[in-house]
Amino acid sequence: MINILIADDEESVCSALSDLLQDDEHYHCDVATNGQEATRLLESNHYQILITDLKMPVMDGDRLIASVRERDKDISIIIITAFYSEDNAIQNINQFQISGYIKKPFKLNEVANQVEKVAINIELQRQEQSYRRKLEKQLQYQKKELERKSNAYVLELIQSLNNTLESKDRYTYGHSIRVSRFSRLLLLDAKIEIEDPKNFFYAAMLHDIGKIGISDSILNKPDKLTDAEFDVIKSHPVEATKILRNISNIEYIKKVIRHHHERFDGKGYPDKLIGEAIPVESRIISIVDTFDALISDRPYRKGKTFEEAVQIIKANLRTQFDPKLGEIFIEVTVKNFSFINSILKDFDHRVFINY
């Protein structure tokens, strides 16, 4: 059904056009005898076609058309007027996108033919819009499917890379998963808002992936590392981004991994970022990563106790760690001591008896 508004100060014209066009199957017609009355109807109803005279009392057709076009860019407008001039017609057509121009006196079939042409065009536009909506819906579905498959691929890749890393370094078995789980605990318990929680957990899982290219003799060295060997270890955040460089749609993950060894005081690596210039996600991983490393046995030392690890984190707030995030981490870990013990137990890690 197409709704038509007829605006003309001659009631006989309104009646003739309404009788001509009114059709319960195709057209519904309302009439107005001046521009102001037409405006009220346009404000309270939705019309697809406006048929209007130009010379009317109270508000003429030119003002009505200008007002209509400000509110409705899609309505089709047909002008019927006795005051026809070619120049005026061209100006109106160009300025207000007029669909038809009929000169009075007119034959009813002229109006009927013009309305039919406009109605056909409206129907074609409806079909085009319907097709576009269906296409957009289909594209959205395909996009979600690609994202789902991409996410599944990324997760599979993460697990594969993580397994490769842990097969090289037996002392860090479960470290990446624990860092990811501790980070999740911190976010949920403290209600910290970050840009992309799901990919943040992937970044936490992959934070040490750059160590894949580091010699086993350095990773598993039973003695303290030399300065040169430590420089090799310090390269792993940058090496991680190189390993992941050809994987699309994970720029966020690469950014978080690259900066997880920056220090709050600017003395970290690789870019010596200071304070809040370091991504908040990287600042979180820096704390969690250090905590898990402290409580884990390493080739050259036994793991610290829970209390010792907490005190070391405290001592390095404002220098190595974000002080606000560090205080939150300590509060959360102490409060969730039993849960953290259960995570450690999952990996046959040393379990703390009490705290």
Secondary structure, 3 states (H helix, E strand, C coil): CEEEEEECCCHHHHHHHHHHHCECCCEEEEEECCHHHHHHHHHHCCCCEEEECCCCCCCCHHHHHHHHHHHCCCCEEEEEECCCCHHHHHHHHHHHCCCEEEECCCCHHHHHHHHHHHHHHHHHHHHHHHHHHHHHHHHHHHHHHHHHHHHHHHHHHHHHHHHHHHHHCHHHCCHHHHHHHHHHHHHHHHCCCCCCHHHHHHHHHHCCHHHHHCCHHHHCCCCCCCHHHHHHHHCHHHHHHHHCCCCCCCHHHHHHHHCCCCCCCCCCCCCCCCHHHCCHHHHHHHHHHHHHHHHCCECCECCCCHHHHHHHHHHCECCCECHHHHHHHHHHHHHCHHHHHHHHHHCCCCCCCCC
